[in-house]
Amino acid sequence: MRLPLADFWIAGLDDDRKVVRSHALNVICREWNPPTGALARVMARIDADGWDDAYEFSHQIQNFPHDETSMGWVTERLMRNLEASSGKPDPGLRFLLPWFCKAPVALLEPRIEGVSKAYEAYLAAEGGPLKVASYSGPMDMTLEPAKERIGFASASLDYLEQQLGEAIADCTLSQDFPSHVIGRFDHICEALGKRNGIPAETLEEWLEVDPEEDPEDRDPADDWYAGAAVEILRHCDAPVPLESLINWLIVDWEWMNERVNRMLQERADEALMIKLLEVYPTLEWPPRLYLADVIERARFASCESAVRKLADQEKAPDLRVHLAETLVLYGSPESIDAARAIQRRYVGREEGELTEQLVVHDWLAGDRSRRIVLKLDELERKARRVRAKIEALGDFMDKPEDNAPARSYADLAIPLMPDEKPAVGRNEPCPCGSGKKFKKCCGA
């Protein structure tokens, strides 16, 4: 069983200091299965304080987990705002509608008709679709992908296998990254995975790869079958072939790496994590980078001492700091002390988020010393500066221009198709000025 977050992280959602609430929300939304009580607190705070005042940065809602409680709340809020909207839309719509469309089919299906009708009425009243942000500029929001997911969920296995073959053929023939196919590709794989529609042996065959082989010598279709295997494994009950997945991380195709990372976070159990921690020190930097995320989000009591040892031995500063952030979430006195030692060593270099995490941890654990108060004051000043910069940039939904670049860090937070070119690399400093890497801040 995965370790739950300490209760004080949940309580932090109601803290008097917005910067503490926001940091607690960021930690909780990165959990694979946050407790329902946390969701209720977030929803109540937004209802009481308003979208912009409850937490520092609205994009965090995109990592909000889906369950009956949160789905009901978001659906009600969508319906109310779509029906009442005139002129400038509610700022939450551009985050809540994509979130709604990503919900599990079982939660989405009974609600899609009502939201679809409300959105059609909104389109008629506003004269055009709601715009959501992307790296390349505002994009029209549509509910069609959500409807497609529902359709695939009830399709026959023969039809899904045929559709997967056609999608892979389209991907293979594409001269550029086939962003126009990837949504359908993912929806087919989700439907196959939910029904265990592909045998485990077949998935393992699709994942076979020699990391030493020249990519030019591989059949391009094999890469897409491997990507399908990873996406299907994310949703099915087949055993997770860790060795094959690590081989793909060594190959270092970023699209594939991201998917292996996400799938392992969601499927990891204690036995798999123990194996992962054993092999981690033997790997080169690229696979360790992606596996560090898995180690952070899949925490088990039996693994804590092994993570402390990895953090102590890790040579790459960014990965060592990442492991230290994981130790803060484990939360034992030994792990907190180890995280502090790493923070002191790398102060001013890679430790920005780690420092913030330790400050907020200490505050929530009851430390009201002058040092902690001053640190929180500093974090709040930084947050205000960031918000002021964003407001000075203006709202991208006001008279958007075709193909206009994203104009604020919040715009960068919406997931994109992989062929769209980001304004900043995943491992570069976030443009919001937080001091965090983009992938762990606005690009989370």
C-alpha positions as CSV (number, residue, x, y, z in Angstrom):
1,M,0.0,0.0,0.0
2,R,1.3,3.4,-0.9
3,L,2.1,5.8,1.9
4,P,-0.5,8.6,2.4
5,L,0.6,12.2,2.8
6,A,1.0,13.5,6.3
7,D,-2.3,15.0,7.5
8,F,-0.8,18.4,7.9
9,W,-0.4,18.7,4.1
10,I,-4.2,18.3,3.9
11,A,-4.8,20.8,6.7
12,G,-2.5,23.2,4.8
13,L,-5.2,23.7,2.2
14,D,-7.0,25.8,4.8
15,D,-4.0,27.7,6.1
16,D,-4.4,31.5,6.6
17,R,-1.4,32.1,4.3
18,K,-2.2,31.7,0.6
19,V,1.3,30.7,-0.3
20,V,1.1,27.8,2.1
21,R,-2.3,26.8,0.8
22,S,-1.0,26.9,-2.8
23,H,2.1,24.8,-2.0
24,A,0.0,22.3,-0.2
25,L,-2.4,22.1,-3.2
26,N,0.6,21.6,-5.5
27,V,1.9,18.7,-3.4
28,I,-1.6,17.1,-3.1
29,C,-2.5,17.4,-6.7
30,R,0.8,15.6,-7.7
31,E,-0.4,12.5,-5.7
32,W,-1.7,9.6,-7.6
33,N,-4.7,9.1,-5.3
34,P,-5.3,12.1,-3.0
35,P,-7.9,11.6,-0.2
36,T,-11.5,12.8,-0.8
37,G,-11.2,15.1,2.2
38,A,-8.5,17.1,0.4
39,L,-10.7,17.6,-2.6
40,A,-13.6,18.8,-0.4
41,R,-11.4,21.4,1.2
42,V,-10.1,22.7,-2.2
43,M,-13.6,23.0,-3.6
44,A,-14.9,24.7,-0.4
45,R,-12.1,27.2,-0.5
46,I,-12.7,28.1,-4.2
47,D,-16.4,28.5,-3.5
48,A,-15.8,30.7,-0.5
49,D,-12.9,32.9,-1.8
50,G,-13.3,32.9,-5.6
51,W,-11.2,31.4,-8.3
52,D,-8.3,33.9,-8.1
53,D,-8.2,34.3,-4.3
54,A,-8.3,30.8,-3.0
55,Y,-4.9,29.7,-4.3
56,E,-2.0,31.5,-6.0
57,F,-2.0,29.8,-9.4
58,S,-5.2,28.6,-11.1
59,H,-3.4,26.1,-13.4
60,Q,-3.0,23.7,-10.4
61,I,-6.6,22.7,-10.9
62,Q,-5.5,20.7,-13.9
63,N,-3.9,18.1,-11.6
64,F,-7.0,17.9,-9.5
65,P,-8.0,14.2,-9.3
66,H,-11.2,12.8,-10.6
67,D,-13.8,11.2,-8.4
68,E,-17.6,11.4,-7.9
69,T,-17.1,14.4,-5.5
70,S,-14.8,16.5,-7.7
71,M,-16.6,15.5,-10.9
72,G,-19.9,16.7,-9.5
73,W,-18.4,20.0,-8.3
74,V,-16.7,20.7,-11.5
75,T,-19.7,19.8,-13.6
76,E,-22.0,22.0,-11.6
77,R,-19.5,24.9,-11.9
78,L,-19.1,24.4,-15.6
79,M,-22.9,24.3,-16.2
80,R,-23.4,27.4,-14.0
81,N,-20.7,29.4,-15.7
82,L,-21.4,28.3,-19.3
83,E,-25.1,29.3,-18.8
84,A,-24.4,32.6,-17.2
85,S,-21.4,33.6,-19.2
86,S,-21.5,36.8,-21.2
87,G,-18.6,38.9,-22.4
88,K,-15.5,37.8,-20.5
89,P,-15.8,34.1,-19.5
90,D,-15.1,32.9,-16.0
91,P,-11.3,32.4,-15.7
92,G,-11.8,28.9,-14.5
93,L,-13.5,27.6,-17.6
94,R,-10.3,27.3,-19.6
95,F,-8.9,24.9,-17.0
96,L,-12.1,23.2,-15.9
97,L,-13.4,22.1,-19.3
98,P,-10.2,20.3,-20.4
99,W,-10.1,18.7,-16.9
100,F,-13.7,17.6,-17.4
101,C,-12.8,15.9,-20.7
102,K,-10.0,13.9,-19.1
103,A,-12.2,12.3,-16.5
104,P,-12.7,8.5,-16.5
105,V,-15.4,7.4,-18.9
106,A,-17.6,6.1,-16.1
107,L,-17.7,9.6,-14.6
108,L,-17.9,11.4,-17.9
109,E,-20.6,9.5,-19.6
110,P,-23.6,10.4,-17.4
111,R,-22.6,14.1,-17.5
112,I,-21.4,14.7,-21.0
113,E,-24.9,15.4,-22.5
114,G,-25.7,18.1,-20.0
115,V,-22.4,19.8,-20.4
116,S,-22.5,19.5,-24.2
117,K,-25.9,21.2,-24.3
118,A,-24.7,24.0,-22.0
119,Y,-21.6,24.5,-24.2
120,E,-23.6,24.6,-27.4
121,A,-25.7,27.3,-25.8
122,Y,-22.6,29.1,-24.8
123,L,-21.3,28.9,-28.4
124,A,-24.5,30.4,-29.8
125,A,-24.5,33.2,-27.3
126,E,-20.8,34.1,-27.6
127,G,-20.5,33.6,-31.3
128,G,-17.5,31.3,-31.0
129,P,-15.8,28.6,-29.0
130,L,-14.1,29.0,-25.6
131,K,-10.4,29.4,-26.0
132,V,-7.9,27.3,-24.0
133,A,-4.2,28.0,-23.9
134,S,-1.4,26.2,-25.6
135,Y,2.3,26.8,-26.3
136,S,1.4,28.0,-29.8
137,G,-1.5,30.2,-28.8
138,P,-5.2,30.0,-28.0
139,M,-7.0,26.9,-29.3
140,D,-10.7,26.2,-29.7
141,M,-12.1,24.0,-27.0
142,T,-14.2,21.0,-28.1
143,L,-16.0,18.2,-26.4
144,E,-15.6,15.8,-29.4
145,P,-12.5,14.0,-27.9
146,A,-14.5,13.2,-24.8
147,K,-17.3,11.8,-26.8
148,E,-14.9,9.8,-28.9
149,R,-13.5,8.2,-25.7
150,I,-17.0,7.2,-24.6
151,G,-17.6,5.7,-28.1
152,F,-14.4,3.6,-28.0
153,A,-15.2,2.4,-24.5
154,S,-18.3,0.5,-25.8
155,A,-16.8,-0.6,-29.1
156,S,-15.9,-4.3,-29.8
157,L,-12.4,-5.5,-29.3
158,D,-12.1,-6.4,-33.0
159,Y,-13.0,-2.9,-34.0
160,L,-10.6,-1.4,-31.4
161,E,-7.7,-3.6,-32.7
162,Q,-8.5,-2.6,-36.3
163,Q,-8.6,1.1,-35.3
164,L,-5.3,0.8,-33.4
165,G,-3.7,-0.7,-36.5
166,E,-4.9,2.1,-38.7
167,A,-3.7,4.7,-36.1
168,I,-0.3,3.2,-36.0
169,A,-0.1,3.1,-39.8
170,D,-1.0,6.8,-39.9
171,C,1.7,7.6,-37.3
172,T,4.3,5.6,-39.2
173,L,3.5,7.3,-42.5
174,S,3.5,10.8,-41.0
175,Q,6.5,13.0,-42.0
176,D,6.3,15.0,-38.7
177,F,5.1,14.0,-35.3
178,P,1.5,12.9,-35.9
179,S,-0.3,15.2,-33.4
180,H,-3.5,14.9,-35.4
181,V,-3.6,11.1,-34.6
182,I,-2.3,11.0,-31.1
183,G,-5.6,11.8,-29.4
184,R,-7.4,9.0,-31.2
185,F,-4.4,6.7,-30.6
186,D,-4.6,7.3,-26.8
187,H,-8.4,6.8,-26.7
188,I,-8.1,3.5,-28.5
189,C,-5.3,2.3,-26.1
190,E,-7.3,3.4,-23.1
191,A,-10.4,1.4,-24.2
192,L,-8.2,-1.7,-25.0
193,G,-6.4,-1.4,-21.6
194,K,-9.6,-1.0,-19.6
195,R,-10.9,-4.3,-21.0
196,N,-7.5,-6.1,-21.0
197,G,-8.0,-6.4,-24.7
198,I,-4.3,-7.2,-25.6
199,P,-2.6,-10.3,-24.1
200,A,0.3,-9.5,-21.7
201,E,2.7,-11.6,-24.0
202,T,1.8,-9.4,-27.0
203,L,2.4,-6.2,-25.0
204,E,5.9,-7.6,-24.0
205,E,6.6,-8.4,-27.6
206,W,5.7,-4.8,-28.7
207,L,8.1,-3.5,-26.0
208,E,11.1,-5.4,-27.1
209,V,13.9,-3.1,-28.1
210,D,17.7,-3.2,-28.1
211,P,18.9,0.1,-26.6
212,E,22.2,-0.2,-28.5
213,E,20.5,-0.5,-31.9
214,D,20.6,2.4,-34.3
215,P,17.1,3.9,-34.4
216,E,17.4,4.1,-38.2
217,D,17.6,0.3,-38.3
218,R,14.2,-0.1,-36.5
219,D,10.9,-0.4,-38.3
220,P,9.2,2.9,-37.4
221,A,6.0,1.0,-36.8
222,D,7.7,-0.8,-33.9
223,D,8.1,2.5,-32.0
224,W,4.4,3.1,-32.2
225,Y,3.5,-0.4,-31.2
226,A,5.8,0.1,-28.2
227,G,4.0,3.4,-27.4
228,A,0.7,1.6,-27.6
229,A,1.9,-1.1,-25.3
230,V,2.9,1.5,-22.7
231,E,-0.5,3.3,-22.9
232,I,-2.4,0.1,-22.7
233,L,-0.4,-1.1,-19.7
234,R,-1.3,2.2,-18.0
235,H,-5.0,1.1,-18.0
236,C,-4.9,-2.7,-17.8
237,D,-4.0,-5.4,-15.2
238,A,-1.1,-7.0,-17.1
239,P,2.3,-7.3,-15.3
240,V,4.6,-4.3,-15.7
241,P,7.7,-5.4,-17.6
242,L,10.2,-3.0,-15.9
243,E,13.3,-4.1,-17.7
244,S,11.7,-3.5,-21.1
245,L,10.4,-0.1,-20.0
246,I,13.9,0.9,-18.8
247,N,15.3,-0.1,-22.1
248,W,13.0,2.4,-23.7
249,L,14.1,5.1,-21.3
250,I,17.7,4.4,-22.4
251,V,16.7,4.8,-26.0
252,D,15.5,8.3,-24.8
253,W,12.7,9.1,-27.1
254,E,11.1,11.9,-25.0
255,W,7.5,11.2,-26.0
256,M,8.0,7.6,-25.0
257,N,9.8,8.6,-21.8
258,E,6.9,10.8,-20.6
259,R,4.5,7.9,-21.1
260,V,6.7,5.3,-19.3
261,N,7.1,7.8,-16.5
262,R,3.3,8.3,-16.1
263,M,2.4,4.7,-16.5
264,L,4.9,3.6,-13.8
265,Q,3.6,6.3,-11.4
266,E,0.1,4.9,-11.8
267,R,0.9,1.2,-11.8
268,A,3.8,1.0,-9.3
269,D,3.4,-1.4,-6.4
270,E,5.8,-2.2,-3.6
271,A,7.5,-5.0,-5.4
272,L,8.1,-3.0,-8.6
273,M,9.4,0.0,-6.6
274,I,11.9,-2.2,-4.8
275,K,13.2,-3.5,-8.2
276,L,13.3,0.0,-9.6
277,L,15.3,1.3,-6.6
278,E,17.8,-1.5,-7.1
279,V,18.4,-0.8,-10.7
280,Y,18.3,3.0,-10.5
281,P,22.0,3.6,-9.5
282,T,23.2,1.6,-12.5
283,L,21.5,3.8,-15.1
284,E,22.6,6.8,-17.0
285,W,21.2,10.3,-16.4
286,P,18.2,10.3,-18.8
287,P,16.4,7.2,-17.4
288,R,17.2,8.3,-13.8
289,L,15.6,11.7,-14.6
290,Y,12.3,10.1,-15.4
291,L,12.4,7.4,-12.7
292,A,13.0,10.1,-10.1
293,D,9.4,11.3,-10.7
294,V,8.2,7.7,-10.2
295,I,10.1,7.5,-6.9
296,E,8.6,10.7,-5.7
297,R,5.0,9.8,-6.4
298,A,5.1,6.1,-5.5
299,R,6.1,6.0,-1.9
300,F,6.2,2.8,0.3
301,A,7.4,2.5,3.9
302,S,9.8,-0.3,3.0
303,C,11.5,2.0,0.4
304,E,12.2,5.0,2.5
305,S,15.7,4.0,3.7
306,A,16.6,3.0,0.1
307,V,15.6,6.4,-1.2
308,R,17.7,8.1,1.5
309,K,20.7,6.0,0.4
310,L,20.0,6.9,-3.3
311,A,19.8,10.6,-2.4
312,D,23.1,10.4,-0.6
313,Q,24.9,8.6,-3.4
314,E,23.3,10.5,-6.4
315,K,26.0,12.6,-8.2
316,A,23.7,14.8,-10.4
317,P,22.7,17.8,-8.4
318,D,19.2,18.2,-10.0
319,L,18.4,14.5,-9.4
320,R,19.8,14.6,-5.9
321,V,17.6,17.5,-5.0
322,H,14.6,15.8,-6.6
323,L,15.2,12.8,-4.3
324,A,15.5,15.1,-1.4
325,E,12.0,16.5,-2.2
326,T,10.8,12.9,-2.1
327,L,12.3,12.6,1.4
328,V,10.3,15.6,2.6
329,L,7.1,13.9,1.5
330,Y,8.2,10.7,3.4
331,G,8.4,13.1,6.4
332,S,10.3,11.1,9.0
333,P,12.9,13.0,11.1
334,E,15.7,11.0,9.4
335,S,14.4,11.9,5.9
336,I,13.8,15.5,6.8
337,D,17.4,15.8,8.1
338,A,18.8,14.2,5.0
339,A,16.8,16.6,2.8
340,R,18.1,19.6,4.8
341,A,21.7,18.4,4.3
342,I,21.2,18.3,0.6
343,Q,19.4,21.7,0.5
344,R,22.4,23.3,2.4
345,R,24.9,21.8,0.0
346,Y,23.1,23.0,-3.2
347,V,21.8,26.4,-1.9
348,G,21.6,28.8,-4.8
349,R,21.9,26.2,-7.5
350,E,19.2,23.5,-7.8
351,E,17.4,23.7,-4.5
352,G,14.7,26.3,-5.1
353,E,11.7,24.1,-4.8
354,L,13.3,22.0,-2.1
355,T,13.9,25.1,0.0
356,E,10.2,26.1,-0.4
357,Q,9.0,22.6,0.4
358,L,11.1,22.5,3.6
359,V,9.8,26.0,4.7
360,V,6.2,25.0,4.1
361,H,6.8,21.6,5.8
362,D,8.2,23.3,8.9
363,W,5.3,25.8,9.0
364,L,2.7,23.1,8.8
365,A,4.5,21.0,11.3
366,G,4.1,23.9,13.8
367,D,7.3,26.0,13.5
368,R,6.4,29.6,13.9
369,S,10.0,30.9,14.3
370,R,11.0,34.3,12.9
371,R,13.2,32.5,10.3
372,I,10.2,30.6,8.9
373,V,7.9,33.6,9.0
374,L,10.5,35.7,7.0
375,K,10.9,32.9,4.5
376,L,7.2,32.7,3.9
377,D,7.0,36.5,3.6
378,E,9.7,36.2,0.9
379,L,7.7,33.5,-0.9
380,E,4.6,35.7,-0.8
381,R,6.4,38.7,-2.3
382,K,7.7,36.5,-5.1
383,A,4.2,35.2,-5.8
384,R,2.8,38.7,-5.9
385,R,5.6,39.8,-8.4
386,V,4.7,36.8,-10.6
387,R,1.0,37.6,-10.5
388,A,1.7,41.3,-11.3
389,K,3.8,40.3,-14.3
390,I,1.0,38.0,-15.5
391,E,-1.7,40.7,-15.1
392,A,0.6,43.1,-17.0
393,L,0.7,40.7,-19.9
394,G,-3.1,40.8,-20.2
395,D,-5.6,38.1,-20.7
396,F,-4.9,36.0,-23.7
397,M,-8.6,35.3,-24.2
398,D,-9.3,39.0,-25.0
399,K,-9.2,39.3,-28.8
400,P,-6.8,36.4,-29.4
401,E,-4.8,36.5,-32.6
402,D,-4.4,33.5,-34.7
403,N,-1.2,31.6,-33.9
404,A,-0.3,34.2,-31.3
405,P,2.4,32.9,-28.9
406,A,1.3,32.0,-25.3
407,R,1.7,35.2,-23.3
408,S,1.8,34.1,-19.7
409,Y,3.2,31.2,-17.6
410,A,-0.4,30.0,-16.9
411,D,-0.9,29.7,-20.7
412,L,1.9,27.2,-20.8
413,A,0.2,24.9,-18.3
414,I,-2.3,23.2,-20.7
415,P,-1.1,19.8,-22.0
416,L,-0.1,20.1,-25.7
417,M,0.3,17.9,-28.6
418,P,3.9,16.8,-28.8
419,D,4.8,18.5,-32.1
420,E,4.0,21.9,-30.7
421,K,7.1,23.8,-29.7
422,P,7.2,25.0,-26.1
423,A,8.6,28.3,-25.2
424,V,10.8,26.6,-22.6
425,G,12.3,23.2,-22.1
426,R,10.9,20.8,-19.5
427,N,14.1,20.9,-17.5
428,E,14.7,24.6,-17.8
429,P,13.7,27.2,-15.2
430,C,10.0,28.0,-15.3
431,P,9.2,31.3,-16.9
432,C,6.9,32.2,-14.0
433,G,10.0,33.0,-11.9
434,S,9.4,30.4,-9.2
435,G,12.9,29.0,-9.4
436,K,11.5,25.5,-10.1
437,K,12.0,23.5,-13.3
438,F,9.2,24.0,-15.8
439,K,8.1,20.4,-15.6
440,K,7.5,20.7,-11.9
441,C,5.8,24.0,-11.9
442,C,3.6,25.4,-14.7
443,G,4.2,22.4,-16.9
444,A,3.3,19.8,-14.3
